[in-house]
């Protein structure tokens, strides 16, 4: 009964905020009902279950899609989007498509994914280290979170990790299994751990 009350309450909240989340299976409805606190604004098509969480805001543009049925991990994973703190924002602009098992967590700042981006399997994006790197303060939160910005028409391959403070320029491609620790310019192919420019486009 509590599950259904939460589902009804959350759905009404989203309607009042102008969201139009398309849910077409019990599993997707279940994960949507588990979402908590976060303000979800805009519309999205959820091919795979998505758990929205946090005290901040998730903003969805037009034709934002999560999940790909004709791809690995469709049935065994879910998408996790968390705007953790009250000041946190995660912004998906128009025509962004994230493949299965996508994770984005903004702790206190923002993550912005611009128009027409394609994001592969198992991609993780974070604006924070989440713990202070100083040994004597390891139990405290990262004192210096930094925004992440992904430009227009960016293609991010599978198993990529994008860390705090990174900007990826328009039209660039990030190769599979890259760990992006520094900003990448526009119109390039970049790959590796740490990620570096391989060639221009």
Legacy VTK file of the C-alpha trace (Angstrom):
# vtk DataFile Version 3.0
C-alpha trace
ASCII
DATASET POLYDATA
POINTS 201 float
0.000 0.000 0.000
2.825 2.409 0.852
4.405 1.704 -2.546
1.209 2.685 -4.376
0.713 5.793 -2.238
4.261 6.851 -3.043
3.745 6.157 -6.738
0.564 8.268 -6.828
2.156 11.083 -4.808
5.312 11.155 -6.910
3.359 11.038 -10.172
1.170 13.958 -9.070
4.259 15.952 -8.068
5.829 15.354 -11.463
2.634 16.394 -13.236
2.541 19.627 -11.263
6.187 20.285 -12.186
5.456 19.705 -15.857
7.132 16.332 -16.277
5.982 13.779 -18.804
7.827 10.584 -17.959
6.781 7.727 -20.227
6.535 4.433 -18.312
5.550 1.294 -20.184
6.359 -1.650 -17.923
5.901 -2.632 -14.252
9.685 -2.670 -13.713
10.063 0.902 -14.951
7.118 2.020 -12.822
8.679 0.321 -9.786
11.984 2.180 -10.120
10.218 5.469 -10.842
8.191 5.017 -7.654
11.415 4.445 -5.693
12.699 7.841 -6.809
12.771 10.301 -3.942
12.991 14.004 -3.073
14.515 15.200 -6.323
12.638 17.675 -8.534
12.369 16.222 -12.040
11.453 18.821 -14.656
10.795 18.072 -18.303
10.110 14.864 -20.178
11.909 11.618 -20.934
11.362 8.211 -22.475
12.452 5.469 -20.111
13.259 2.339 -22.086
15.213 1.107 -19.075
14.228 1.760 -15.432
15.572 5.041 -14.038
16.002 5.935 -10.373
15.997 9.709 -9.818
17.289 10.778 -6.404
18.611 13.652 -4.297
17.539 17.053 -2.974
18.421 19.019 -6.110
16.949 19.335 -9.607
17.072 17.096 -12.677
16.139 18.978 -15.851
15.117 17.009 -18.944
14.925 18.511 -22.431
12.918 17.237 -25.380
13.370 13.618 -26.543
15.692 12.538 -23.731
15.971 8.738 -23.707
17.374 6.283 -21.171
18.151 2.687 -22.120
18.472 0.643 -25.306
16.631 -2.664 -25.560
18.913 -3.994 -28.308
21.966 -3.656 -26.081
23.656 -5.426 -23.180
22.477 -5.070 -19.572
18.983 -3.959 -20.574
17.221 -6.371 -18.198
19.845 -6.641 -15.458
20.661 -2.985 -14.706
19.049 0.416 -14.315
19.952 4.080 -14.781
20.836 6.146 -11.693
20.579 9.957 -11.759
21.203 11.790 -8.469
21.286 15.534 -7.809
22.458 14.910 -4.250
22.611 18.300 -2.522
20.063 21.112 -2.567
22.301 23.138 -4.910
22.966 20.213 -7.270
21.651 20.196 -10.838
21.775 17.613 -13.604
20.734 18.982 -16.985
19.968 16.851 -20.022
19.335 19.037 -23.051
17.378 18.015 -26.161
17.927 14.668 -27.926
20.295 13.070 -25.417
20.289 9.262 -25.462
21.972 7.308 -22.657
22.570 3.579 -23.042
22.007 1.037 -20.262
23.486 1.295 -16.749
24.191 5.030 -16.993
25.151 6.838 -13.755
25.305 10.594 -13.113
25.794 12.041 -9.624
26.090 15.779 -8.957
27.014 16.263 -5.316
26.758 20.051 -4.958
27.400 21.657 -8.369
26.147 20.598 -11.813
26.411 18.124 -14.638
25.275 19.404 -18.038
24.873 17.197 -21.114
24.181 19.311 -24.185
22.059 18.638 -27.249
22.352 15.550 -29.467
24.762 13.556 -27.304
25.038 9.763 -27.472
26.285 8.000 -24.338
27.351 4.329 -24.265
26.999 1.480 -21.778
28.185 1.778 -18.179
29.117 5.450 -18.380
29.640 7.258 -15.056
29.788 11.044 -14.566
30.626 12.683 -11.224
31.164 16.290 -10.076
32.989 15.267 -6.895
35.474 12.868 -5.307
32.807 12.454 -2.591
35.482 12.088 0.100
38.258 14.500 1.060
41.569 13.266 -0.340
43.461 14.432 2.744
44.176 11.330 4.902
43.169 12.991 8.171
39.868 14.200 6.664
38.985 11.131 4.586
35.656 10.708 6.382
34.526 14.190 5.303
32.979 15.144 1.995
35.013 16.560 -0.902
35.429 20.301 -0.167
35.934 21.185 -3.824
33.287 19.717 -6.176
33.489 21.081 -9.728
30.892 21.182 -12.525
31.018 18.853 -15.522
29.999 20.155 -18.946
29.553 18.014 -22.062
29.146 19.949 -25.304
26.818 19.388 -28.222
26.890 16.296 -30.426
29.406 14.447 -28.247
29.706 10.660 -28.583
30.862 8.865 -25.425
31.820 5.194 -25.754
31.185 2.303 -23.367
32.649 2.064 -19.845
33.799 5.687 -19.741
34.326 7.555 -16.444
34.104 11.364 -16.481
35.404 13.053 -13.350
34.832 16.438 -11.741
35.814 19.669 -13.456
35.851 18.189 -16.960
34.555 19.966 -20.063
34.200 18.010 -23.308
33.987 20.187 -26.398
31.357 20.022 -29.138
31.443 17.100 -31.607
34.191 15.203 -29.803
34.346 11.412 -29.366
35.502 9.700 -26.169
36.784 6.156 -26.754
35.731 3.044 -24.836
36.997 2.557 -21.266
38.475 6.049 -21.045
38.920 7.839 -17.723
38.458 11.552 -18.402
40.288 13.556 -15.753
40.983 16.739 -17.751
39.021 18.777 -20.262
38.912 17.687 -23.914
38.667 20.243 -26.758
36.026 20.225 -29.460
36.239 18.225 -32.713
38.686 15.553 -31.537
38.839 11.848 -30.776
40.212 11.191 -27.297
40.797 7.944 -25.414
42.843 6.238 -22.713
43.480 6.305 -18.979
44.021 9.150 -18.468
42.100 10.293 -21.544
44.113 12.227 -24.138
43.563 13.495 -27.667
44.353 10.934 -30.376
43.417 12.896 -33.481
41.290 15.748 -34.754
38.036 15.432 -36.654
LINES 1 202
201 0 1 2 3 4 5 6 7 8 9 10 11 12 13 14 15 16 17 18 19 20 21 22 23 24 25 26 27 28 29 30 31 32 33 34 35 36 37 38 39 40 41 42 43 44 45 46 47 48 49 50 51 52 53 54 55 56 57 58 59 60 61 62 63 64 65 66 67 68 69 70 71 72 73 74 75 76 77 78 79 80 81 82 83 84 85 86 87 88 89 90 91 92 93 94 95 96 97 98 99 100 101 102 103 104 105 106 107 108 109 110 111 112 113 114 115 116 117 118 119 120 121 122 123 124 125 126 127 128 129 130 131 132 133 134 135 136 137 138 139 140 141 142 143 144 145 146 147 148 149 150 151 152 153 154 155 156 157 158 159 160 161 162 163 164 165 166 167 168 169 170 171 172 173 174 175 176 177 178 179 180 181 182 183 184 185 186 187 188 189 190 191 192 193 194 195 196 197 198 199 200
